[in-house]
Amino acid sequence: MPTAGPDDTAVLARALDDGLIRADSIVGIMGKTEGNGCVNDFTRGYATLTLKLLLAERLGCGLADVERRVALEALDDERHLARRAACGACDPRSTQPDRELIRW
């Protein structure tokens, strides 16, 4: 999913709205922010919080519940400026043990 900044959840929200993915099927999201990971870099926490807020709203639960249900990881690297995220999901009704990685 391309993102415009650490607070941009528009592509994921649109995918949820359009039924491309169900919020209750998301098992993990890994994103890349424009930060460098140093002590003054708040982009990772900001990005993670915005994803938690979106998922809490869509799942009808609190932020702590989102933390228990979904693995969220925001990465940063000064060498790579392209902001993006990947979302992993599985069908909770499936009996298959494998997970499908979905990218937009």
N, C-alpha and C positions, 0 to 999 in steps of 0.2 A: 504494500500500500504506500503510495507516495504521501508525504506529509509536508505541509508548509512550515511547520514549526513544532516545538514540543507540546503545544496545546491543541494541535490539529487532530481531531478524531473524525473528521467529516467523511472520509472514505469508508471507515469501519461503520459509522452510523448509517450511511447510505446502504451498505451491504446488509446491515441488519434490517433496515426499513424495507428493502427490496426482497427480503427473504432468501438472499444468497447464503446467509449463514444465520443460525439461531444462537442467541446469546447463551443459552444453556448448553450449547455444544462446544463452546470455546474452552480449551484446556490450557492454552498459553499464548502469549503475545511477546515477541521480541522486536524491539525497535532500536533505531539508530538516531541519536540526537546530534546536534552540532557542537556539543560541549567537548571538553578535553579531559574530563575526569578529575581535574584538580580541585582543591578545597573550595574554590569560589565558583564551582560549576553546579548550578542548580537545575540544569535542564533535565537531568535524569529523573530526579524526584518530581519535577513538574510534569514531565511526560507520563510517568507512572500514575500520578494522582489524576490526571485528566482521563486516562484509560479506566482507572478504578471508578471514577464518578460516572462515566458513561455506562459501564457494565453494571454498577449498582442500580442505576436508574432502570436499565433494561431488564435486569433480573429481579427487581423489586426486593433488594436486600441491602444490607449495610456494607460499608467499606471493608470491615473485618471479614465478612462472609466472602467478598470478592477475593480477598487475599488467600483465603483457604481453598477456594475453588479454582482459581486461575493463576498460573505461573506468569508473572509479568517481569520482564527484564528490559531495561533501557541501557543500551551500550553507547559509548562515545569513543571517538578516535579523531584526533586532529587531522590525520591524513585523508580522511574520507568525509566530504562535506555533504554528500547526498543523504537527505533525511528520508527514512523509509521504515516500514514495519512489516513483519510477517505474522500471520495469525494461524495457530494450529487448532484444529477442531476435530471432534469425533462425534458420531451419532451415539448418544447415550443408550439408545434402544438396540444398538448393534451388538451382536455376540462375537464380533471379530475383535481380536486383541490389538490389532494394529491401529495406528492413528494416521489420519490423512492431513497433510500440510496444505493449507489453502493460501494462495497468494493472489493479491489484486494488483 
